[in-house]
Amino acid sequence: MLLPRGWFAGMLLAASLAACMGAQALSLPGFKNALIDFLLEKISIPGEFEVTTESVQTLSDKSTVLVGVRIADASGVWFQARRLAFSWRPSRLLDGEVQIDTLSLEQGRLAA
């Protein structure tokens, strides 16, 4: 599905406004974590396609870590991971792109 550039800019603006409500949003890592939470919420459709995490963290190298990742559809959970760590560039969202520079998966399990 191809989304217009304006959609991503609107998502970024909405995420930044939502993130400003928390004290954690005063830092770039806090903003990035709030943006990840917001995007995961927006791509999830209850009962059809859901991506959930226990927490979103930022490491000292500025990479983002999703802890306790679960992806489910109407048939149930089909992917789980203890940790999914990645470094990415949020500014690329303004161009309608997602750029991930590194990706690390710990204890990932894909249901057959």
C-alpha positions as CSV (number, residue, x, y, z in Angstrom):
1,M,0.0,0.0,0.0
2,L,1.5,3.3,-1.0
3,L,0.6,6.3,1.2
4,P,0.9,10.0,0.2
5,R,3.8,12.0,1.6
6,G,1.4,14.3,3.5
7,W,0.1,11.3,5.4
8,F,3.5,10.7,6.9
9,A,4.1,14.3,7.7
10,G,0.7,14.4,9.4
11,M,1.6,11.2,11.4
12,L,4.8,12.8,12.5
13,L,3.1,16.0,13.6
14,A,0.4,14.1,15.5
15,A,3.0,11.9,17.1
16,S,5.1,14.9,18.2
17,L,2.0,16.6,19.7
18,A,1.1,13.4,21.6
19,A,4.6,12.9,22.7
20,C,4.7,16.5,24.1
21,M,2.2,15.4,26.8
22,G,4.9,13.3,28.6
23,A,8.1,14.5,30.3
24,Q,10.0,11.9,28.4
25,A,9.2,13.7,25.1
26,L,11.7,16.5,26.0
27,S,14.5,14.3,24.7
28,L,15.1,13.0,21.2
29,P,15.0,9.3,22.4
30,G,11.7,10.0,24.2
31,F,10.3,11.5,21.0
32,K,11.5,8.5,18.9
33,N,10.0,6.1,21.4
34,A,6.7,7.9,21.4
35,L,6.7,7.9,17.6
36,I,7.3,4.2,17.5
37,D,4.4,3.6,20.0
38,F,2.2,5.8,17.9
39,L,3.0,4.1,14.6
40,L,2.5,0.6,16.1
41,E,-0.9,1.7,17.3
42,K,-1.8,3.0,13.9
43,I,-0.8,-0.1,11.9
44,S,-2.7,-2.4,14.3
45,I,-6.3,-3.3,13.5
46,P,-7.8,-5.2,16.5
47,G,-8.8,-8.7,15.7
48,E,-7.2,-8.5,12.2
49,F,-3.6,-7.5,12.5
50,E,-2.0,-6.4,15.8
51,V,1.6,-5.5,16.7
52,T,2.2,-5.2,20.4
53,T,5.3,-4.6,22.6
54,E,5.9,-4.7,26.3
55,S,8.1,-1.6,26.0
56,V,10.0,0.6,23.7
57,Q,13.5,1.6,24.8
58,T,16.5,3.6,23.5
59,L,20.0,2.3,23.9
60,S,23.2,4.4,24.5
61,D,24.0,4.0,20.8
62,K,20.6,5.6,20.0
63,S,19.2,2.4,18.5
64,T,15.5,1.6,19.3
65,V,14.6,-1.6,21.1
66,L,11.2,-3.2,21.0
67,V,10.9,-5.6,24.0
68,G,8.3,-8.4,24.0
69,V,7.2,-8.1,20.4
70,R,4.1,-10.0,19.3
71,I,2.4,-10.0,15.9
72,A,-1.1,-11.6,15.6
73,D,-3.9,-11.8,13.2
74,A,-7.4,-13.3,13.4
75,S,-5.8,-16.8,13.7
76,G,-3.6,-15.9,16.6
77,V,0.0,-14.9,17.3
78,W,2.3,-15.9,14.5
79,F,5.5,-14.0,15.4
80,Q,7.1,-13.3,18.8
81,A,10.5,-11.9,19.7
82,R,12.2,-11.2,23.1
83,R,13.9,-8.1,21.6
84,L,14.0,-6.4,18.2
85,A,16.6,-3.7,18.1
86,F,17.2,-1.4,15.1
87,S,18.6,2.0,14.2
88,W,16.5,4.1,11.9
89,R,16.1,7.6,10.6
90,P,12.7,9.2,11.6
91,S,13.4,12.1,9.3
92,R,12.9,9.8,6.3
93,L,9.2,9.4,7.2
94,L,8.7,13.0,5.8
95,D,9.8,11.6,2.4
96,G,7.3,8.7,2.8
97,E,10.2,6.2,3.4
98,V,11.4,4.0,6.3
99,Q,15.1,3.6,6.5
100,I,16.5,1.0,8.8
101,D,20.3,1.0,9.1
102,T,20.8,-2.0,11.4
103,L,18.5,-4.7,12.7
104,S,19.0,-7.3,15.4
105,L,16.5,-10.0,16.5
106,E,16.8,-11.9,19.8
107,Q,14.8,-15.1,20.4
108,G,12.5,-14.6,17.4
109,R,9.9,-17.3,16.7
110,L,7.7,-17.5,13.6
111,A,4.8,-19.9,13.8
112,A,4.4,-22.4,11.0
